[in-house]
Each structure stands twice: as structure tokens, then as C-alpha cells.
């Protein structure tokens, strides 16, 4: 009876399972190291020393009148800046992606005002004779739409092109993947979510074609 009683007690007891934490601990450490490596890379890609030096020197110069000098300083920093490009104020160039200095091209005789923000996660091409007014925002980086548990999905980047002769007016916003066609005008405050046809005037949010414009050289 004593033996049987001991067996029954042994049957109903819930033994504490042995948990092997070595694998999960190793996985956690690996994930932590990978995350730290990712943040270290972002920090390294965010340190744009020559751009910072060019901006620091430019701040000593008067705005507007120093546009040609600022263009040369940005060219020295490593950006593709065409002859005669006139940069009225320091550009706010943002990116933590590789190839920062290879992702901005400003064409000949382009005029860029002060307070312009340009994200360089992908290529931004500003062609010759383009004019960009103050406080314009040009962005190339975004994210896909994720599941309901986290709508901010996978990172993406798409280029932006502003073609020859176009004029982007005060405070307009241009989103990733957009091409502003040659000779077009983007109205003040417009939000450009899709390509702008050449020789058109667009306005509104979202921007839409209001009228066509004549094309010609002078």
C-alpha cells in the first residue's frame, strides 16, 4: 500500500520541466548586436562632414548675393552642381542612406531659394533653368503600408526629377517617385502626388492640372 500510494502521488505531481535558455539567450544577444550594428551604420551614414563644412562657411556669407559661391562650395563637397547654379540659402539635405553625395544633381542656371528641404534616400535631379521657391519640401524616402499591427512597413525610396525650366513655387511638397515635367509650374502650397505633365500649371492637394502653358525658348 505504501508503494502504491507513493506511485499515485508521483503520478499527480507536475514535475518542473528543464528549460534550456542557452538558445534563446544566444538569439537575443544576436538580435541586440544586429540592432546596434544597424544604428551604428545609420549614424555613420548621417555624418556628412564636407556638407557640414560647406554649410558652415556659407553661413558666414549673406544670403541671396552669395548664391554662386554657395554653388561652388556644394560642388567642392561632392554634389553635382552645374555652372551658374544659384543657391540663395543653405539647403537642408537629409539622409541616412549610403551614397549621400551621389544623389543630388542640380543643372546649369538653376535657382534654388532658401529654406528648401531635400531628402536624398534616392536620386534627386533638378535640371537646367529650374526655379525652386522657399520652403519647398522634396522627399524620396517612404515606407510601404504594413499590416494593422504596424502600418509603418518596409522602407522604400524612389527618385524625384524636376525637368528643365520648371518652377516649383512657395511651400510646395513633392513626394517620392514624382517627375515634374519640363516647363511646368507647381503652385504655392501644392502637394504633388503624381507626375506633372510638361507645360502645365498644377495646384491644390492633391495637385491637378489647371491649365496648359505654351512652350518656347527666349
For each residue, the residues with C-beta under 8 A, 3 or more apart:
1: 4 5
2: 5 6
3: 6 7
4: 1 7 8
5: 1 2 8 9
6: 2 3 9 10
7: 3 4 10 11
8: 4 5 11 12
9: 5 6 12 13
10: 6 7 13
11: 7 8
12: 8 9
13: 9 10
14:
15:
16:
17:
18:
19:
20: 23
21: 24 25
22: 25 26
23: 20 26 27
24: 21 27 28
25: 21 22 28 29
26: 22 23 29 30
27: 23 24 30 31
28: 24 25 31 32
29: 25 26 32 33
30: 26 27 33 34
31: 27 28 34 35
32: 28 29 35 36
33: 29 30 36 37
34: 30 31 37 38
35: 31 32 38 39
36: 32 33 39 40
37: 33 34 40 41
38: 34 35 41 42
39: 35 36 42 43
40: 36 37 43 44
41: 37 38 44 45
42: 38 39 45 46 96
43: 39 40 46 47 96
44: 40 41 47
45: 41 42 95 96 97 98 100
46: 42 43 95 96
47: 43 44
48: 51 52 93 100 101
49: 52 53
50: 53 54 76 77 78 101
51: 48 54 55 74 77 78 93 100 101
52: 48 49 55 56
53: 49 50 56 57 77
54: 50 51 57 58 70 73 74 76 77
55: 51 52 58 59 90
56: 52 53 59 60
57: 53 54 60 61 73
58: 54 55 61 66 69 70 73 90
59: 55 56 90
60: 56 57
61: 57 58 65 66 69 70
62: 65 66
63: 66 88 89 114
64: 67 88 89 114
65: 61 62
66: 58 61 62 63 69 70
67: 64 70 71 86 87 88 111
68: 71 72 84 86
69: 58 61 66 72 73
70: 54 58 61 66 67 73 74 87 88 89 90
71: 67 68 74 75 81 84 85 86 87 106
72: 68 69 75 76 81
73: 54 57 58 69 70 76 77
74: 51 54 70 71 77 79 81 87 91 106
75: 71 72 78 79 80 81
76: 50 54 72 73
77: 50 51 53 54 73 74 101
78: 50 51 75 101 102
79: 74 75 101 104 105 106
80: 75 104 105 106
81: 71 72 74 75 85 106
82: 85 106 107 108 109 110 128
83: 108 109
84: 68 71 108 109
85: 71 81 82 106 107 108 109 110 111 112
86: 67 68 71 109 110 111 112
87: 67 70 71 74 90 91 106 112
88: 63 64 67 70 111 112 113 114
89: 63 64 70 113 114 115 116 134
90: 55 58 59 70 87 114
91: 74 87 112 116 117 118
92: 115 116 117 118
93: 48 51 100 104 118 119 120
94: 117 118 119 120
95: 45 46 100 103 119 120 121 141
96: 42 43 45 46
97: 45 100 103 120 121 122 141 157
98: 45
99: 102 103
100: 45 48 51 93 95 97 103 120
101: 48 50 51 77 78 79 104
102: 78 99 123
103: 95 97 99 100 120 121 122 123 124 140
104: 79 80 93 101 118 120 123 124 126
105: 79 80 123 124 125 126
106: 71 74 79 80 81 82 85 87 110 112 126
107: 82 85 110 125 126 127 128 129 130 164
108: 82 83 84 85 128 129
109: 82 83 84 85 86 128 129
110: 82 85 86 106 107 126 127 128 129 130 131 132
111: 67 85 86 88 130 131 132
112: 85 86 87 88 91 106 116 126 131 132
113: 88 89 116 132 133 134 136
114: 63 64 88 89 90 134
115: 89 92 134 135
116: 89 91 92 112 113 132 134 135 136 137 138
117: 91 92 94 136 137 138
118: 91 92 93 94 104 124 138
119: 93 94 95 124 138 139 140 141
120: 93 94 95 97 100 103 104 123 124 140
121: 95 97 103 140 141 157
122: 97 103 140 141 157 158 159 160 176
123: 102 103 104 105 120 140 159 160
124: 103 104 105 118 119 120 138 140 159 160 161
125: 105 107 159 160 161 162
126: 104 105 106 107 110 112 130 132 162
127: 107 110 130 161 162 163 164 165 166 182
128: 82 107 108 109 110 164 165
129: 107 108 109 110 164 165
130: 107 110 111 126 127 162 163 164 165 166 167 168
131: 110 111 112 166 167 168
132: 110 111 112 113 116 126 136 162 167 168
133: 113 136 167 168 169 170 171 172 188
134: 89 113 114 115 116 170 171
135: 115 116 170 171
136: 113 116 117 132 133 168 169 170 171 172 173 174
137: 116 117 171 172 173 174
138: 116 117 118 119 124 160 162 174
139: 119 142 160 173 174 175 176
140: 103 119 120 121 122 123 124 157 158 159 160 176 177
141: 95 97 119 121 122 155 156 157 176
142: 139 155 156 157 158 175 176
143: 146 152 153 154 155 156
144: 153 154 156
145: 151 153
146: 143 149 150 151 152 153 154
147: 150 151 153
148: 151
149: 146
150: 146 147 153
151: 145 146 147 148
152: 143 146
153: 143 144 145 146 147 150
154: 143 144 146
155: 141 142 143
156: 141 142 143 144 176
157: 97 121 122 140 141 142 176
158: 122 140 142 176 177
159: 122 123 124 125 140 176 177
160: 122 123 124 125 138 139 140 174 176 177 178 179
161: 124 125 127 178 179 180
162: 125 126 127 130 132 138 166 168 174 179 180
163: 127 130 166 179 180 181 182 183 184 198
164: 107 127 128 129 130 182 183
165: 127 128 129 130 182 183
166: 127 130 131 162 163 180 181 182 183 184 185 186 196
167: 130 131 132 133 184 185 186
168: 130 131 132 133 136 162 172 174 180 186
169: 133 136 172 185 186 187 188 190
170: 133 134 135 136 188 189
171: 133 134 135 136 137 188 189
172: 133 136 137 168 169 186 187 188 189 190 191 192 207
173: 136 137 139 190 191 192
174: 136 137 138 139 160 162 168 178 180 186 192
175: 139 142 178 191 192 193
176: 122 139 140 141 142 156 157 158 159 160
177: 140 158 159 160
178: 160 161 174 175 192 193 194 195 196
179: 160 161 162 163 195 196
180: 161 162 163 166 168 174 184 186 192 195 196
181: 163 166 184 195 196 197 198 199 200
182: 127 163 164 165 166 198 199 215
183: 163 164 165 166 198 199 213 215
184: 163 166 167 180 181 196 197 198 199 200 201 202 213
185: 166 167 169 200 201 202 213
186: 166 167 168 169 172 174 180 190 192 196 202 203 207
187: 169 172 190 201 202 203 204 207 210
188: 133 169 170 171 172
189: 170 171 172 205
190: 169 172 173 186 187 202 203 204 205 207
191: 172 173 175 204 205 206 207
192: 172 173 174 175 178 180 186 196 202 206 207
193: 175 178 206 207
194: 178 206
195: 178 179 180 181
196: 166 178 179 180 181 184 186 192 200 202 207 209
197: 181 184 200 209
198: 163 181 182 183 184 215
199: 181 182 183 184 212 213 214 215
200: 181 184 185 196 197 209 210 211 212 213
201: 184 185 187 209 210 211 212 213
202: 184 185 186 187 190 192 196 207 208 209 210
203: 186 187 190 207 208 210
204: 187 190 191 207 208
205: 189 190 191
206: 191 192 193 194
207: 172 186 187 190 191 192 193 196 202 203 204
208: 202 203 204
209: 196 197 200 201 202 212
210: 187 200 201 202 203
211: 200 201
212: 199 200 201 209
213: 183 184 185 199 200 201
214: 199
215: 182 183 198 199
216:
217:
218:
